[in-house]
Amino acid sequence: MLGTPVAIVSIVDTDRIWFKSHHGLDVQQITRDMGLCASAVMQDGPWLVNDAPRDPRTLTNPLVAGEFGLGFYLGIPLQTNDGFNLGTLCVLDFQPRTVSQDQIDHLSDLASVVMDQLELRLSARLAIADLSAAIEQKEAAYRQAALLAKEIDHRVMNSLQLIANMLTLQSVQLRGTPGALEISKAAGKIVAVAQVHQHMHLDETVTTLDCADYLRRLCSGLSDVLGTGGAPIIVEAVSVSLLSEQIGRIGLIVNELATNARKYGATQIKVSLTRLDSNEFCLSVSDNGPGLPADFAPEKMSGLGMKVIVSLVRGLNGTLTYDADETMGGTRFRTCFPAGADSV
């Protein structure tokens, strides 16, 4: 465009001039007092020196009078949107020269492009910083919520155990009376509830668990909790170690679906886990209940239970589908999800 051997994008500091981008020059920085950019950055528009050795503004400058031999300089201030000059886009030559107004305007346009890029980069950095701060706040809130949940779980377990113990003592005191058996049954059911609660809230130090074994233990406890209105929950599952975080979500999904199935009249429930391929599994919960209404849609349900299930499936990076189960005669919910990186 101008045919000069040197072009520089400079940032002018209090005591130095930094060459953030440069062509035809290997120097990264110079002191401010000897740089022409320090003069150009003080201007509102282009700063032009056609013949530096003869120009009174520059003839004694070390870059002009010294070994460097600067003969020509044109600098355009890099101005922010709020009117502050950060540095310059400048071109240099070792011989005096003249430039046209079109060339000056062209360099001014390029300076505007440079400034746009600098402000875009600054905006991106600020956005990243804001995002990082927001993520840190959310992570801190999550850690606090997890700590609170852990404390609540501990208190719930203690409370359930205390109630079960009190009922057991009461049944002993009432031994031989009609109410003793019912109190003993109630104590057993509370113990079963505590066991299910324990299965669904895993020890955070455990990283992986065998899902088949976990489902059998969970469903055994669920069968006791859901009462004698139906047969024990059937479990058919492949043996696979999954991340404890996945196991916890799977347990909550099974608990919600099995509880809903029994609530709406199912007397038979089957839970299965199958492997679709080397990295994908499918969890199914089937029942022999009355089936789903024709307009059923999980995301439109007003109840909390189905909203929880949808959220848990999303946490597994999985998909939730449902249809009629021809074998069981009721409904089948299927959650297909990828295994975690540490699953076996």
PEJO-V356379 format. One record per backbone hydrogen bond with DSSP energy under -0.5 kcal/mol. CO is the residue of the C=O (numbers start at 1). NH is the residue of the N-H. E is the energy in kcal/mol with one decimal. If there is no record, write none. Layout:
co & nh & e
CO & NH & E
CO & NH & E
//
This chain:
co & nh & e
6 & 92 & -2.4
7 & 23 & -2.8
8 & 10 & -0.6
8 & 90 & -2.7
9 & 20 & -1.5
9 & 21 & -1.5
10 & 88 & -1.2
11 & 13 & -0.6
11 & 18 & -3.0
15 & 32 & -2.1
16 & 13 & -3.2
16 & 18 & -0.5
17 & 30 & -1.9
18 & 11 & -2.6
18 & 20 & -1.1
21 & 9 & -3.2
23 & 7 & -2.0
28 & 19 & -2.8
30 & 17 & -2.9
31 & 34 & -0.9
31 & 35 & -0.5
32 & 35 & -1.1
35 & 38 & -0.8
36 & 39 & -0.9
36 & 40 & -2.3
37 & 41 & -2.6
39 & 42 & -1.0
40 & 43 & -1.7
46 & 48 & -0.6
47 & 75 & -2.3
49 & 73 & -2.3
50 & 97 & -1.8
51 & 54 & -1.3
51 & 55 & -1.4
55 & 58 & -1.7
55 & 59 & -2.2
58 & 61 & -1.9
61 & 64 & -1.4
61 & 65 & -3.1
62 & 66 & -1.7
63 & 70 & -2.9
66 & 69 & -0.7
71 & 52 & -2.5
72 & 93 & -1.7
73 & 49 & -3.2
74 & 91 & -2.3
75 & 47 & -2.8
76 & 89 & -2.2
77 & 79 & -1.0
78 & 86 & -3.0
78 & 87 & -0.7
80 & 83 & -1.8
84 & 80 & -3.0
84 & 86 & -0.6
86 & 12 & -2.3
87 & 78 & -2.8
88 & 10 & -2.8
88 & 90 & -0.6
89 & 76 & -2.4
90 & 8 & -2.7
91 & 74 & -2.0
92 & 6 & -1.5
93 & 71 & -2.6
93 & 72 & -2.1
100 & 104 & -2.0
101 & 105 & -2.8
102 & 106 & -2.4
103 & 107 & -2.3
104 & 108 & -2.2
105 & 109 & -2.2
106 & 110 & -2.0
107 & 111 & -2.1
108 & 112 & -1.9
109 & 113 & -1.9
110 & 114 & -2.6
111 & 115 & -2.5
112 & 116 & -2.4
113 & 117 & -2.2
114 & 118 & -2.4
115 & 119 & -2.6
116 & 120 & -2.3
117 & 121 & -2.4
118 & 122 & -2.3
119 & 123 & -2.7
120 & 124 & -2.4
121 & 125 & -2.4
122 & 126 & -2.6
123 & 127 & -2.6
124 & 128 & -2.6
125 & 129 & -2.5
126 & 130 & -2.7
127 & 131 & -2.7
128 & 132 & -2.9
129 & 133 & -2.3
130 & 134 & -2.5
131 & 135 & -2.8
132 & 136 & -2.5
133 & 137 & -2.3
134 & 138 & -2.4
135 & 139 & -2.9
136 & 140 & -2.5
137 & 141 & -2.4
138 & 142 & -2.8
139 & 143 & -2.8
140 & 144 & -2.3
141 & 145 & -2.7
142 & 146 & -3.1
143 & 147 & -2.2
144 & 148 & -2.4
145 & 149 & -3.0
146 & 150 & -2.4
147 & 151 & -2.1
148 & 152 & -2.6
149 & 153 & -3.0
150 & 154 & -2.3
151 & 155 & -2.3
152 & 156 & -3.0
153 & 157 & -2.7
154 & 158 & -2.3
155 & 159 & -2.7
156 & 160 & -2.9
157 & 161 & -2.4
158 & 162 & -2.4
159 & 163 & -2.6
160 & 164 & -2.5
161 & 165 & -2.4
162 & 166 & -2.4
163 & 167 & -2.5
164 & 168 & -2.3
165 & 169 & -2.4
166 & 170 & -2.2
167 & 171 & -2.5
168 & 172 & -1.9
169 & 173 & -2.2
170 & 174 & -1.7
172 & 175 & -1.3
174 & 177 & -2.3
177 & 180 & -1.1
177 & 181 & -0.6
178 & 182 & -0.6
179 & 183 & -2.3
180 & 184 & -2.2
181 & 185 & -2.3
182 & 186 & -2.3
183 & 187 & -2.3
184 & 188 & -2.1
185 & 189 & -2.2
186 & 190 & -2.1
187 & 191 & -2.1
188 & 192 & -2.0
189 & 193 & -2.4
190 & 194 & -2.3
191 & 195 & -2.1
192 & 196 & -2.5
193 & 197 & -2.7
194 & 198 & -2.2
195 & 199 & -2.2
196 & 200 & -2.0
197 & 201 & -1.0
200 & 202 & -0.6
203 & 206 & -1.8
207 & 244 & -2.9
209 & 211 & -0.7
209 & 242 & -2.6
210 & 214 & -2.1
211 & 215 & -2.8
212 & 216 & -2.1
213 & 217 & -2.1
214 & 218 & -2.8
215 & 219 & -2.8
216 & 220 & -1.8
217 & 221 & -1.8
218 & 222 & -2.5
219 & 223 & -2.4
220 & 224 & -1.4
221 & 225 & -2.2
222 & 226 & -3.0
224 & 227 & -0.7
227 & 230 & -0.6
234 & 271 & -3.4
236 & 273 & -2.0
238 & 240 & -0.7
240 & 211 & -3.1
240 & 242 & -0.6
241 & 344 & -2.1
242 & 209 & -2.3
243 & 246 & -0.5
243 & 247 & -2.6
244 & 248 & -2.6
245 & 249 & -1.5
246 & 250 & -2.7
247 & 251 & -2.6
248 & 252 & -1.9
249 & 253 & -2.3
250 & 254 & -2.6
251 & 255 & -2.4
252 & 256 & -2.3
253 & 257 & -2.6
254 & 258 & -2.8
255 & 259 & -2.2
256 & 260 & -2.3
257 & 261 & -2.5
258 & 262 & -2.4
259 & 263 & -2.2
260 & 264 & -1.9
261 & 266 & -2.6
262 & 265 & -1.4
264 & 290 & -0.7
267 & 231 & -2.3
268 & 288 & -1.3
269 & 234 & -2.6
270 & 286 & -2.9
271 & 236 & -2.6
272 & 284 & -2.9
273 & 238 & -2.0
274 & 276 & -0.6
274 & 282 & -2.7
277 & 280 & -0.8
279 & 339 & -2.3
280 & 276 & -2.3
280 & 277 & -1.5
281 & 337 & -2.4
282 & 274 & -2.4
283 & 335 & -3.0
284 & 272 & -2.6
285 & 333 & -2.3
286 & 270 & -2.5
287 & 330 & -1.0
293 & 296 & -1.7
297 & 300 & -1.6
297 & 301 & -0.6
298 & 301 & -1.1
303 & 307 & -1.0
304 & 308 & -2.5
305 & 309 & -2.0
306 & 310 & -2.5
307 & 311 & -2.2
308 & 312 & -2.5
309 & 313 & -2.6
310 & 314 & -2.0
311 & 315 & -1.9
312 & 316 & -1.1
313 & 316 & -0.5
313 & 318 & -2.4
314 & 317 & -1.6
316 & 338 & -0.5
319 & 321 & -0.5
319 & 336 & -1.6
321 & 334 & -2.9
323 & 332 & -2.8
324 & 326 & -0.8
325 & 329 & -2.7
330 & 325 & -1.9
331 & 287 & -1.7
332 & 323 & -2.0
333 & 285 & -2.3
334 & 321 & -2.6
334 & 336 & -0.5
335 & 283 & -3.0
336 & 319 & -2.0
337 & 281 & -2.7
340 & 343 & -1.5
//
